[in-house]
Amino acid sequence: MRQRIVRTALVTGVAVLAMILLLATCGGGGGKDEHRGGGPKRPQKRASGPVTELTVPAAYDTARGWEIPDASPDHALATRSGLIAYLERVQDTRFRLRTLYTGTGRPGWSGEPFSPLAGAANFPRLLSVAKADRQFFVVWSYGKTGRGSLTPSGPFVSLDVYDAVDGSRRRVEVPWTGAPTVSGTGPGILIGDGGARSAVVDPDSGEVSVVAPEDLRPPKGCTTCRQLTAVQGVTVKGLLVRGAREFWVRDGWFSRNVAPRGADRVNGVPVSLASGRLLVRWQKAKGTEAATTRDLWAVHDAASGKPLVTAECHKPAIEPGTYPQAVISPRLRYLAAGNLAFDLEKRTGRCFEEPDGTRPLTLTTVTDAGIAYGATDARGPAEALAGVGAPHVVDLASGAPEPLSPSVRLPAAEASGVGVFRWTDNRDRLHLIGYVRADRPVTAP
């Protein structure tokens, strides 16, 4: 009996050893096929950190960080609390807001499951908004309840407003007809229709303020303010409104009185609002050098209208359908938009393009260190982040763009010393991947 047990153990050991040798011989072949052609690599063994290894700028360490393997189309950042928020589907018709600390990868708070008004086919929308020293995540959807009932309600915008610190939630419902636009670029949540109709939700109190189109109060003497009127954003002083050629803050300042030197005072377009800074495209004053071929771009303080810094760019051959949206570094020193970049502390600005205006560099991200990422031959940031065009990096202190490897992916944002990257796998699932900056010291998990 003892001899049988020993013999069985020996046979079993030989079989295990053969299996190990077979795996060692064959296991590496599939890995080569998986990342052929610049695709992501899968590390053989990693105790912690992201599973997917993308080709990214050398400033980031792909061995350190985190990964969200099945994220929502929208994500939002709250830099003061160090959180990134995303949505997950918890049932066929229900979703949940989750958060993660960008600096460490540790899970943060999570919201309760909910059903959006728009139905279960698509994820609800997600954005962030800041008021004074507080930050909020906002989940919104549009639709109506009571279908098939005797007293159906009208359509409305439903907003779940979460305090970024502790996840406490406030539900706000705003009656609305027609497809809404919802943004959080100012100290309030702006609901609009792309025109003169708007409502503003205070993220702190939930109070809703509705301003009728006839009560936008354009400045006296502005004949073009009543043409193509549209609410553009919310400032600490009130609604930002534009007309055909001029713009104003309701009961606040008027563009004609804050135009920068060298601009045509009656010909400016507010382009993008971010963290209290307003990017404006101005026509150059008639009679000035290159007035017919170049535009003057300025960053203004949104509260006072005061111009802070300017730069010049060639006029586009074809007027764009949409203007570049501003992105700002977490500590609010640098601002980038399209092929423009500004150092708001040193009051310098630059337009990245060839001398004849060709091959502009479309910037996607700017960091607290003044490093900006972007791509040439891309029609906008979305294309650049999707891998279209030739990726570049530029140190705004030196102002010299440098090409990166064609396979490099660009960060969608940087927060807490971590670059955030987006990648869609072959099952059409979106991954959010955070890679730690290579110069950040290694800390204990």
C-alpha positions in Angstrom: 0.0 0.0 0.0 2.8 2.4 0.9 4.6 1.6 -2.4 1.4 2.4 -4.4 1.1 5.8 -2.6 4.7 6.7 -3.4 4.3 5.6 -7.1 1.1 7.7 -7.5 2.9 10.8 -6.0 5.8 10.4 -8.4 3.5 10.1 -11.4 1.5 13.2 -10.3 4.8 15.2 -9.9 6.0 14.2 -13.3 2.7 15.3 -14.9 2.8 18.7 -13.1 6.4 19.3 -14.2 5.4 18.5 -17.8 2.5 20.9 -17.6 4.8 23.7 -16.3 7.4 23.1 -19.1 4.6 23.2 -21.7 3.2 26.5 -20.4 6.7 28.0 -20.3 7.3 27.0 -23.9 4.0 28.1 -25.3 2.8 31.0 -23.1 4.8 33.8 -24.8 3.4 33.5 -28.3 0.0 35.0 -27.7 1.5 38.1 -26.1 3.4 39.1 -29.3 0.2 38.9 -31.4 -1.8 40.9 -28.9 0.3 44.1 -29.0 1.4 43.9 -32.7 0.9 47.2 -34.5 1.3 49.5 -31.5 -1.5 48.0 -29.4 -1.4 47.8 -25.6 0.9 45.3 -23.9 -0.1 43.1 -21.0 2.6 42.8 -18.3 3.5 39.3 -17.4 3.3 39.9 -13.6 2.5 43.0 -11.6 1.7 43.1 -8.0 -0.3 46.3 -8.2 -1.1 49.1 -10.7 -2.8 49.2 -14.1 -3.2 45.9 -16.0 -3.1 47.6 -19.5 0.2 49.1 -20.6 -0.2 51.7 -23.3 2.5 53.5 -25.2 2.6 57.0 -23.5 4.9 59.9 -23.1 8.1 59.2 -21.1 7.0 61.4 -18.3 4.6 58.7 -17.1 5.4 55.3 -15.4 3.2 52.6 -16.8 4.1 50.3 -13.9 2.4 52.6 -11.4 -1.1 53.8 -11.3 -4.6 52.4 -11.6 -7.2 51.2 -14.1 -11.0 51.4 -14.4 -11.8 48.6 -16.9 -15.4 49.4 -17.9 -15.9 53.2 -17.5 -18.7 55.5 -18.7 -18.2 57.8 -21.8 -18.0 60.8 -19.5 -15.7 61.2 -16.5 -15.2 64.3 -14.2 -12.4 65.5 -12.0 -12.4 67.3 -8.7 -8.8 68.4 -8.3 -9.2 69.9 -4.8 -10.5 66.7 -3.3 -8.2 64.6 -5.6 -11.1 62.5 -7.1 -12.1 61.3 -10.5 -15.8 60.3 -10.9 -17.3 57.9 -13.4 -20.6 56.0 -13.9 -21.1 52.3 -13.8 -24.1 50.2 -14.9 -25.4 48.2 -12.0 -28.5 46.7 -13.6 -30.1 46.8 -17.0 -31.8 50.1 -16.2 -29.8 51.5 -13.2 -26.6 53.3 -12.8 -24.3 54.4 -10.0 -21.7 57.2 -9.6 -18.3 56.0 -8.3 -15.2 57.9 -7.4 -11.5 57.0 -7.1 -8.6 59.0 -5.7 -6.4 59.9 -8.6 -3.2 60.1 -6.7 -3.4 56.6 -5.1 -6.0 54.6 -7.0 -7.9 53.9 -3.8 -11.7 53.8 -4.2 -13.6 56.8 -2.9 -17.3 57.2 -2.0 -20.1 55.7 -4.2 -23.6 57.0 -4.8 -26.8 55.0 -4.6 -28.2 53.3 -7.8 -30.7 55.4 -9.8 -32.6 55.2 -13.1 -32.1 58.1 -15.5 -34.9 59.9 -17.4 -33.3 59.2 -20.8 -33.8 55.4 -20.4 -31.3 52.6 -20.1 -29.9 52.5 -23.6 -27.2 55.2 -23.0 -25.3 56.4 -20.0 -26.5 59.6 -18.4 -24.2 62.6 -18.7 -21.6 63.6 -16.1 -19.7 66.9 -15.4 -18.1 68.8 -12.6 -18.7 72.3 -11.3 -16.9 74.5 -8.7 -18.4 77.2 -6.6 -16.0 79.2 -4.4 -13.9 76.5 -2.6 -16.4 73.7 -3.1 -16.5 71.2 -5.9 -19.4 69.1 -7.1 -20.1 66.2 -9.5 -23.3 66.5 -11.5 -25.2 63.6 -13.2 -28.0 64.7 -15.5 -30.5 63.4 -17.9 -33.5 64.7 -19.8 -37.0 63.2 -20.3 -40.3 62.9 -18.6 -42.1 60.6 -16.2 -45.7 59.4 -16.2 -45.8 57.9 -19.7 -49.1 56.0 -20.0 -50.6 57.5 -16.8 -53.6 59.7 -16.6 -51.6 62.8 -15.6 -48.3 62.6 -17.4 -45.8 65.3 -16.5 -44.0 67.5 -18.9 -40.3 67.0 -19.8 -37.6 68.2 -17.4 -33.9 68.1 -16.8 -33.0 65.9 -13.8 -29.8 66.7 -11.9 -28.2 64.7 -9.1 -25.6 67.1 -7.5 -23.0 65.3 -5.4 -20.6 67.1 -3.0 -17.2 65.9 -4.1 -15.9 65.6 -0.5 -18.4 63.3 1.0 -20.9 62.3 -1.8 -23.9 63.8 -0.2 -26.6 64.2 -2.9 -29.2 66.8 -3.8 -31.8 66.1 -6.5 -33.0 69.1 -8.7 -35.6 68.9 -11.4 -36.0 71.8 -13.9 -39.0 71.8 -16.3 -37.6 72.2 -19.9 -38.9 71.8 -23.4 -36.5 71.0 -26.3 -33.1 69.4 -26.2 -31.0 71.0 -23.4 -27.4 71.8 -23.2 -25.9 71.5 -19.6 -22.5 72.9 -18.6 -20.6 73.5 -15.4 -17.8 75.9 -16.5 -18.9 78.6 -14.1 -20.0 78.7 -10.5 -23.4 77.5 -11.4 -24.9 74.7 -13.6 -26.2 76.3 -16.8 -29.1 74.8 -18.7 -29.6 76.3 -22.1 -30.9 75.7 -25.6 -28.0 77.2 -27.5 -29.8 80.5 -27.7 -31.3 83.1 -25.3 -33.3 80.7 -23.1 -31.5 79.6 -19.9 -31.8 78.4 -16.3 -29.0 78.4 -13.6 -28.9 75.9 -10.8 -26.9 76.8 -7.6 -25.0 73.6 -6.8 -24.8 74.4 -3.2 -28.4 75.3 -2.4 -30.2 73.8 -5.4 -31.9 77.1 -6.1 -33.0 77.5 -9.7 -32.8 81.0 -11.4 -34.6 81.4 -14.7 -33.9 84.5 -16.9 -36.3 85.2 -19.7 -34.7 86.1 -23.1 -36.3 89.6 -22.9 -34.6 90.2 -19.6 -31.0 89.7 -20.6 -30.5 93.5 -20.6 -28.0 94.2 -23.4 -25.9 97.4 -22.9 -27.1 100.7 -24.2 -25.8 101.5 -27.7 -25.1 97.9 -28.7 -27.1 97.5 -31.9 -25.7 94.0 -32.5 -26.4 92.6 -29.1 -29.9 91.8 -30.0 -28.8 89.8 -33.0 -28.0 86.1 -32.7 -28.3 86.5 -28.9 -27.1 83.4 -26.9 -26.3 82.7 -23.2 -22.6 81.5 -23.2 -21.9 80.8 -19.5 -22.2 81.8 -15.9 -19.7 84.1 -14.1 -19.6 85.1 -10.4 -21.2 88.4 -11.6 -24.0 86.8 -13.6 -24.8 85.4 -17.0 -22.3 85.8 -19.9 -24.3 86.7 -23.1 -23.2 87.3 -26.6 -24.7 89.0 -29.6 -23.6 89.0 -33.2 -20.4 90.9 -32.6 -20.2 92.0 -28.9 -20.9 90.4 -25.5 -21.6 91.3 -21.9 -22.3 90.1 -18.4 -25.8 90.8 -17.4 -25.8 93.8 -15.1 -22.0 93.6 -15.2 -19.3 94.5 -17.7 -19.5 95.2 -21.5 -16.9 93.8 -24.0 -16.5 97.2 -25.6 -15.1 98.6 -22.4 -12.6 95.7 -21.8 -11.1 95.1 -25.2 -7.3 94.6 -25.2 -4.9 96.9 -26.9 -4.8 96.4 -30.6 -8.4 94.9 -30.8 -11.4 96.1 -32.7 -13.5 97.1 -29.7 -16.8 96.2 -31.3 -15.8 92.9 -32.8 -15.2 90.1 -30.2 -16.5 86.5 -29.7 -16.4 84.8 -26.3 -15.1 81.3 -27.0 -14.6 79.4 -23.8 -15.0 79.8 -20.1 -13.0 77.8 -17.6 -12.3 78.4 -13.8 -13.0 82.1 -13.9 -11.0 82.7 -17.1 -12.7 83.7 -20.4 -11.0 83.1 -23.8 -12.1 85.6 -26.4 -11.3 85.9 -30.1 -11.0 89.5 -31.2 -10.7 91.1 -34.6 -7.6 93.2 -34.8 -8.2 97.0 -35.0 -8.6 98.2 -38.6 -5.4 99.7 -40.0 -3.1 97.7 -37.7 -0.5 95.3 -39.1 -1.9 92.1 -40.6 -5.5 93.0 -39.5 -6.9 91.1 -42.4 -4.9 87.9 -41.9 -4.6 87.5 -38.1 -6.8 87.4 -35.1 -6.0 88.6 -31.6 -6.8 86.1 -28.8 -7.1 87.2 -25.2 -7.7 85.6 -21.8 -9.9 87.8 -19.6 -10.8 87.7 -15.9 -14.5 86.6 -16.1 -15.5 88.6 -13.0 -14.2 92.0 -14.1 -13.7 91.5 -17.8 -10.1 92.7 -17.5 -7.7 91.3 -20.2 -4.8 89.3 -18.7 -2.8 88.1 -21.6 -2.9 88.0 -25.5 -1.6 86.1 -28.4 -2.0 86.3 -32.2 -2.9 83.5 -34.7 -3.6 83.4 -38.4 -7.2 83.6 -39.4 -8.5 80.1 -40.4 -9.0 79.5 -44.1 -12.6 78.3 -43.3 -14.4 79.7 -40.2 -14.7 76.8 -37.7 -18.1 75.4 -36.7 -17.0 75.3 -33.1 -14.1 77.1 -31.3 -11.6 75.3 -29.1 -12.6 74.7 -25.5 -10.1 75.9 -22.9 -8.3 73.4 -20.6 -6.6 74.8 -17.6 -3.9 73.3 -15.4 -5.1 72.1 -11.9 -3.4 75.0 -10.1 -4.8 77.5 -12.7 -1.5 78.8 -14.0 -1.6 77.6 -17.6 -4.5 77.6 -20.1 -4.5 75.9 -23.5 -7.1 75.9 -26.3 -6.6 74.6 -29.8 -3.2 75.8 -30.9 -3.0 78.5 -28.2 -1.2 78.3 -24.8 -0.9 80.9 -22.1 1.1 81.3 -18.9 -1.3 83.3 -16.7 1.4 84.0 -14.1 4.1 85.4 -16.5 1.4 86.9 -18.7 2.8 85.3 -21.9 0.9 83.7 -24.7 1.8 81.8 -27.9 0.1 80.4 -31.0 1.7 77.1 -32.2 1.5 77.0 -36.0 3.9 77.3 -39.0 4.8 80.9 -40.0 2.2 80.7 -42.8 -0.5 79.5 -40.4 -0.4 75.9 -41.5 -0.1 72.7 -39.4 -1.4 74.1 -36.2 -0.7 72.1 -33.0 -4.0 71.1 -31.4 -3.4 71.0 -27.6 -5.3 68.5 -25.4 -3.8 68.8 -22.0 -1.6 71.2 -19.9 0.0 70.3 -16.6 1.1 72.3 -13.5 4.7 72.0 -14.7 3.8 73.8 -17.9 4.1 70.8 -20.1 1.4 70.6 -22.9 0.5 67.7 -25.1 -1.2 67.8 -28.5 -1.0 66.7 -32.1 -0.6 68.2 -35.5 -3.0 67.3 -38.4 -5.9 66.7 -36.0 -9.1 68.7 -36.4 -9.7 69.0 -32.7 -8.7 67.6 -29.2 -11.1 64.7 -29.6 -9.3 63.5 -32.7 -5.9 64.1 -31.1 -6.9 62.0 -28.1 -8.2 59.3 -30.4 -4.8 58.9 -32.0 -5.3 61.1 -35.1 -2.3 63.2 -36.2 1.3 63.4 -35.1 1.6 63.6 -31.3 3.8 66.3 -29.8 4.9 67.6 -26.4 5.8 71.2 -25.7 7.5 72.9 -22.7 5.7 76.2 -22.4 8.8 77.7 -20.8 10.9 77.1 -23.9 8.1 77.1 -26.4 9.6 74.4 -28.7 7.2 71.6 -29.6 8.9 68.2 -29.9 7.5 65.2 -31.9 6.7 62.0 -30.0 6.6 58.5 -31.3 3.6 58.0 -33.7 2.2 55.3 -31.4 2.2 57.5 -28.3 -1.2 58.1 -26.7 -1.9 61.6 -25.2 -3.2 62.1 -21.7 -6.8 63.4 -21.5 -5.9 65.2 -18.2 -3.4 65.3 -15.4 -4.3 65.5 -11.7 -2.5 64.7 -8.5 0.7 63.9 -10.4 -1.2 61.2 -12.5 -1.9 61.3 -16.2 -5.4 60.0 -17.2 -5.6 58.1 -20.4 -8.5 56.6 -22.3 -8.4 53.3 -24.2 -11.2 51.2 -25.8 -10.6 47.5 -26.0 -11.8 45.0 -28.6 -15.1 44.5 -26.8 -15.8 48.2 -27.2 -15.4 48.8 -23.4 -13.8 52.1 -22.4 -10.9 51.9 -19.9 -9.7 54.9 -17.8 -6.1 54.4 -16.9 -4.0 56.5 -14.6 -0.2 56.4 -14.9 1.9 58.1 -12.2 4.4 60.7 -13.3 7.8 59.0 -13.5 9.4 61.8 -11.4 7.0 61.2 -8.5 8.6 59.3 -5.6 7.5 55.7 -5.0 5.2 55.6 -2.0 4.0 52.6 0.0 0.5 51.4 -1.1 
